[in-house]
Amino acid sequence: MTETEREVCIISSPSKRSVKKILKKMRGRKFKWIYLGENVFEAIAIEGEIRDKGQRLEIAKLLQEAAKSLRQPYIDYIGKLNRENKSLRWWASSVSERSPYNSKTFLHSCYIKTCTDILKKYPDESFVVFVEKRAVRQSLLKNIEDRNLEHRGEFMESFRGAFRNLRHFILYKGWFLLSSVYRTVTAKYAYRMQKRFIPQRSLVMIHTWVDKRSFDEKGAYRESYFGKLPEYLKKHSKNVVIVPHILGTVPYRETVNKMVKSDLVFLLPHSSLSVSDVFKVFFETLVNKPKKAVFLRFENIEISELIFEDLKNDWNGARVAFDLLIYHFVQRLKEKRIPIDTVIYPYENQIWEKVLCAAMRRFYPSAYLVGYQHTTIYKMYLNYFLSKHEVDILPFPNKIITNGRRYKKVLTESGYPEGKVVQGGAIRYAYSLKPSAHEDRKKVDKHVVLVTPSVGEADAVELIWKVLKAYGSRDEYKVIIKCHPTMPFERISKRLKVELPRHFSISDRSVVDLLKESDVLLYTYSTTCVEAIAAGVPVVHVESDFSVDLDPLDFDPEARPSARNPEEIVKRVEEAIAMDEKELSRKRKIWSSVVESLFGKVDDSVYRLFSR
């Protein structure tokens, strides 16, 4: 066997056919392999095929280390791109947004760094790198040096990829057209908002999300994100109107009918739009097909393919088109001479928010914009963080009100203008501030493990899969799965393709109620971990083997243990349940201190911050 043969490095697609060909080529040789991708089932299938013929290296630790080292450089890198490409078209892109849920450029950059670091560690051994995404494979070929490289892609892969992209393109564009036209027609003729809504004085518009939590059994509206703010503002002579973004998890027409019967004033965005607006946005996004370009290297990593992949996914999808409708909504309000004094919205620095701010700055330059940081912030939730290169050019609100003092510090230290960030209170999580919440917990026969998957599909699938491996045969436990409202279990189950054991259940009840009967909570990236420790319930963070950790408690690692695999999950849960009152009391003091720094108290002084 020659030296060159021993040092072969194969970059391969993860298809079953590719695995078989590689095993045939590597027969009789020792080799190491890694998997780069978010498809947990694909990685498991490869491991089952290779078995002891090759050694799999776990990359979780190296991946998280790569993410930590690249975090701030990436924020600054995108900040420079935002400045160079300053336009609404660019800002309305996943790359500009930096959200780890919508843009994969950062994760894929971390894959490349992790892979190149591992290869440098094993310079004289044969390696196989199975890579889920073709763009990552192409980037690896440009970034790996001093190795005898082979690329193993399926001959039909490009054709299948093109067909899949075409199918997605048709489905998403069709979905945008049909759903937007349907909502426009429904808003105009079923709700008839244009006749009912005739304001006589300046408006305070509260933009909020509406789902099944928003109406009780009697049909009364309850504000999930801003609490009693509408009532407070009306009490202080403000003309309040609620602008609802009705999520796809609830029937649109049925929800509109509930709004019609409400005593509150709602202004549906689609009631001001026209069908021509929908088609205009459709064609605008259709003709703006991205072109390949060479971008500056990021920390000496060539990532042009990764950026182009994100931009192409935006073009294939419908999210950007939906968000751009907001611009036309504001324009229509201006044409109708609707007087807007203040706009209040939940702040996460996402695409739709930038579109909203840009539209308001153009059509209502004197309006006051208030963003409320309604949820938790964690280090790797990169869309929250700004670079010095972009802070003065991005569409931005006049004021950002935080949940508590910790988040004010985090945002100002990351580059936000200090005068624009003010400490507020945890309006959405006010119930978590009750110090005796854990005393209300119900006693049950079995130990209850509450599982709260995150909004990301890959993350949710990975967590539930690990929990099934950990507790699938342990019926001495009761496992309750509480999914994120925008990622229902029906969607996750399509990927899992397994039947839940009898001691597993899916719940639509509130996390507050579920915590009263739970012994421990398992999570990856969900804010429910903060709710749990506020209620005195132990939590266990389940680390990801396939993506960057987005732990809301990453600023406070002493508040929770972590587990990487099913065996560690069982061990950490048993340790949590076995804590005696003395240890539990000590832990609750730590948890109370953490929650107090994250979630400020809510009173009239907090609501007062939302006014000019």
Order of alpha helices (4+ residues) and beta strands (2+ residues): alpha-beta-alpha-beta-alpha-beta-alpha-alpha-alpha-alpha-beta-alpha-beta-alpha-alpha-beta-alpha-beta-alpha-alpha-alpha-alpha-alpha-beta-alpha-beta-beta-alpha-beta-beta-alpha-beta-alpha-beta-alpha-beta-alpha-beta-beta-alpha-alpha-alpha
